[in-house]
Structures are given as structure tokens and as C-alpha cells.
């Protein structure tokens, strides 16, 4: 494959997860597995002992990573911590998207402690709308979660149709897949990734069949979630019962159609 764009990669050390690592870890795994470009954001659950100051520092670090590696990181996402309250979270959004000129925001609401569709989240997304270059929001979902269930993303995508939503690990179970397929058919501003995909029952092919195409699927690995020796999510796409053109769409063409060509 000439290009492989990974829309789901994290950098940093997490206080809550057994994954994460430096940008060198991310790039070494990219090289090992033939991933040419990545969308990078802070690791969920990163330590923030100084609150807002810690969050702003994390946004600054990720913005600087892109500036130093702009060719392979065509898009980076910042964070705004909903648990800091509306005023602070909106300020963090302005810092990330305005001062640091990042391409959007990433949320993992199980770590934020508030629902995807909470009022503070709406306030943050209203602020996102002020930045025409950065109307991109990555939201993790989980079928079992009370804070980031699939229907929460559906609510926000309907309220903010001009924001492009990237859904993280939407196929961790067949139940979640069924829900997300119905939501994606209703919301053309949602794109799902392939990370942490359920490995049984041909999940990627099933999702594409239920939606009607692969046009809203983009490759994502959750780098550096997987073991260094292999990238299961990439193998699942490569071995899927899809045409070569469909695989190319997932690996990079859908990303380029939405965000522009990568070189």
C-alpha cells in the first residue's frame, strides 16, 4: 500500500492505562508496520497534577510534535478537559485550536467523568465552531459505557452537523457495531476507525455491508496500544473480504477526501 493513514494514535504517559509512550515509540511502530501518516493526540488519562496548566502543556507538546514532523502528522488533535468546568474547558479549547492552531480535539469521556452529551461538552463544541480550520472532534465510544455510549455521539453529531466526528474503536463488539452502523447511516459527518476491532464474524465487512459502503471508515490502530511485533488492526483490513479499491479507501483515500492529500 503506497499510503496508510492512521487516524488514531496517542502520545504521552497515562495514569489509567497500560499503554502509551513517546513520539519515538509511535513513529518506530509506524515504520515497522508500514504506516506512513498518523493523526496524533494526547494519551487518555494523562497525568494532570496542575490541572489547566498540565492540559495546556500537553496541548503545547503535541502541537510542537506536529511542527517538527508535519509531513507524517498531517493532523494533530488537542484536548479540553470537561471536568475542569465550562469556563476553563472553553479556554483550553481556545488555547489548543487558536493559539496552538491544532486541527481539532480528542475526547475519551470515560476519563473525563462526564457524558458525551453533557452541557459542558456542548459548550466546548460551540467553541470549536469558532475555528473553521479545526472543526474535527474525535470521540471514543464504548457500548458498555454510561459516559460514552454510541447514542451519545449520535446526539452530538446531530446537534453539530458542521463538525466532522471521528469515532474511536466503534467495533469492539458486534452489539456496538450494530449501533454504530445505524448511527453512521443517519449521520454523514461521522467517520469510524478500525482500532480494537472485534476479530470475529468479519466485523469490517459486516459494518460496510450494513452502512452500504466503506466511505465512512478510516484506518485507526490506537498506536501504541498493540504489541510492537504486529498491528492487528492493519491485518484485519488487509485480510478483509473487500476489494483493493475499498481497502485503499479505508487506508488513506477516505482521509484524503475529507482532509486533503498527504504526501
Residue, then its C-alpha position, 0 to 999 in steps of 0.5 A: x500500500x503506497x499510503x496508510x493513514x492512521x487516524x488514531x494514535x496517542x502520545x504521552x504517559x497515562x495514569x489509567x492505562x497500560x499503554x502509551x509512550x513517546x513520539x519515538x515509540x509511535x513513529x518506530x511502530x509506524x515504520x515497522x508496520x508500514x504506516x506512513x501518516x498518523x493523526x496524533x493526540x494526547x494519551x487518555x488519562x494523562x497525568x494532570x497534577x496542575x490541572x489547566x496548566x498540565x492540559x495546556x502543556x500537553x496541548x503545547x507538546x503535541x502541537x510542537x510534535x506536529x511542527x517538527x514532523x508535519x509531513x507524517x502528522x498531517x493532523x494533530x488533535x488537542x484536548x479540553x478537559x470537561x471536568x475542569x468546568x465550562x469556563x476553563x474547558x472553553x479556554x483550553x479549547x481556545x488555547x489548543x485550536x487558536x493559539x496552538x492552531x491544532x486541527x481539532x480535539x480528542x475526547x475519551x469521556x470515560x476519563x473525563x467523568x462526564x457524558x458525551x452529551x453533557x452541557x459542558x461538552x456542548x459548550x466546548x463544541x460551540x467553541x470549536x465552531x469558532x475555528x473553521x480550520x479545526x472543526x474535527x472532534x474525535x470521540x471514543x465510544x464504548x457500548x458498555x459505557x454510561x459516559x460514552x455510549x454510541x447514542x451519545x455521539x449520535x446526539x452530538x453529531x446531530x446537534x453539530x452537523x458542521x463538525x466532522x466526528x471521528x469515532x474511536x474503536x466503534x467495533x469492539x463488539x458486534x452489539x456496538x457495531x450494530x449501533x454504530x452502523x445505524x448511527x453512521x447511516x443517519x449521520x454523514x459527518x461521522x467517520x469510524x476507525x478500525x482500532x480494537x476491532x472485534x476479530x470475529x464474524x468479519x466485523x469490517x465487512x459486516x459494518x460496510x455491508x450494513x452502512x452500504x459502503x466503506x466511505x465512512x471508515x478510516x484506518x485507526x490502530x490506537x498506536x501504541x496500544x498493540x504489541x510492537x511485533x504486529x498491528x492487528x488492526x492493519x491485518x484485519x483490513x488487509x485480510x478483509x473480504x473487500x476489494x483493493x479499491x475499498x481497502x485503499x479507501x479505508x487506508x488513506x483515500x477516505x482521509x484524503x477526501x475529507x482532509x486533503x492529500x498527504x504526501 
